[in-house]
Amino acid sequence: MGENKQILIVDDEVFIRVLLKQTLEDLEDIGVDILLAADGEEGVEIALRRHPDLIFLDVMMPKLNGYEVCRRIKEADSQAYIMLLTAKGQAIDKEKGLAVGANEYVTKPFDPDYILERAAEVLGIRLFA
């Protein structure tokens, strides 16, 4: 089956990174690699080196915000599926996210079941036989 599928979580809040990693545990148990980045610069660096299949990306971060991270990753790797996660739920924020190439825009607090289901869908994995 070649290389394992990879998910990259980019968020400056350790609590959110841990929460997302726990949410995606079922995928990790079946061989999906979960990569973590603590800021935008690290997120871009890991994404360009590892080419994850799915990226969960916080919008409000120091150094590089999620919009800029998304734009840079999409320019280099248009295949990456990027879900922006943000506390900013205004229509204009969503439009801005989609304009820089995000595939999906999810507001915090997010529903862990939704995150797991969408991740499995994007990766083409059936969770429950």
C-alpha positions in Angstrom: 0.0 0.0 0.0 3.0 2.3 -0.2 3.5 5.1 2.4 1.2 5.7 5.3 -1.4 8.5 5.1 -0.3 11.5 7.0 -2.2 14.2 8.9 -0.5 17.4 10.0 -1.9 19.4 12.9 -0.7 23.1 13.1 -1.8 25.0 16.2 0.1 27.2 18.6 -2.1 26.0 21.5 -0.8 22.7 23.0 -4.2 21.8 24.3 -5.8 22.0 20.8 -2.9 19.9 19.3 -3.4 17.2 22.0 -7.2 17.3 21.6 -7.0 16.9 17.8 -4.4 14.1 18.2 -6.7 12.3 20.6 -9.7 12.8 18.3 -7.8 11.2 15.5 -6.5 8.3 17.6 -8.7 5.7 15.7 -6.9 6.7 12.5 -3.5 6.5 14.2 -4.3 3.0 15.4 -4.7 1.9 11.7 -1.4 3.4 10.6 -2.1 7.0 9.8 0.9 9.2 10.8 0.0 12.3 12.8 2.5 15.1 12.6 2.4 18.2 14.9 3.6 21.7 14.4 3.5 24.4 17.1 3.5 27.5 14.8 3.0 28.5 11.2 6.6 28.5 10.2 7.1 24.9 11.5 3.8 24.0 9.8 5.0 25.2 6.4 8.4 23.5 6.8 6.8 20.1 7.8 4.2 20.3 5.1 6.7 21.0 2.3 9.0 18.2 3.5 6.4 15.5 4.3 3.5 16.4 2.0 0.7 15.3 4.4 -2.6 14.2 2.9 -4.7 16.3 5.3 -3.8 19.4 7.3 -5.7 20.9 10.3 -4.6 24.5 10.5 -5.3 27.1 13.1 -5.9 30.6 11.8 -4.6 32.8 14.7 -1.0 31.9 15.3 2.2 33.9 16.0 4.9 34.2 13.3 2.7 33.1 10.4 -1.1 33.1 10.5 -3.1 30.2 9.1 -4.1 32.1 6.0 -0.4 32.7 5.0 0.5 29.1 5.9 -2.4 27.8 3.8 -1.4 30.0 0.8 2.3 28.9 1.0 1.4 25.2 1.2 -1.2 25.3 -1.6 1.3 27.1 -3.9 3.8 24.3 -3.3 1.4 21.3 -3.0 -2.0 21.9 -4.4 -3.1 18.3 -3.5 -3.0 18.9 0.3 -6.4 19.0 1.8 -6.5 21.9 4.3 -9.1 22.4 7.0 -8.8 25.8 8.7 -9.8 25.7 12.4 -10.7 29.0 14.0 -12.6 30.8 16.6 -13.4 33.4 14.0 -16.7 32.4 12.5 -17.6 35.5 10.5 -18.5 35.0 6.8 -15.6 37.3 5.8 -13.1 35.1 7.7 -14.4 32.0 5.9 -14.2 33.8 2.5 -10.6 34.8 3.3 -9.8 31.2 4.2 -11.3 29.8 1.0 -9.6 32.5 -1.0 -6.1 31.3 0.1 -7.0 27.7 -0.9 -8.5 26.1 2.2 -10.7 23.2 1.4 -12.9 23.5 4.5 -13.4 26.0 7.3 -14.4 24.7 10.8 -15.1 27.0 13.7 -13.9 26.2 17.3 -15.1 24.6 19.4 -15.3 21.8 16.9 -17.2 18.5 17.2 -14.6 15.7 17.6 -16.9 13.2 15.9 -17.1 15.5 12.8 -13.4 16.0 12.7 -12.8 12.2 12.8 -15.4 11.5 10.2 -14.2 14.2 7.8 -10.5 13.1 8.3 -11.4 9.5 7.4 -13.5 10.7 4.4 -10.7 12.9 3.1 -8.2 10.1 3.5 -10.5 7.5 1.9 -10.6 5.3 5.0 -13.7 3.5 6.2 -13.7 3.6 10.0 -16.6 1.4 10.8 -17.1 -1.7 8.7 
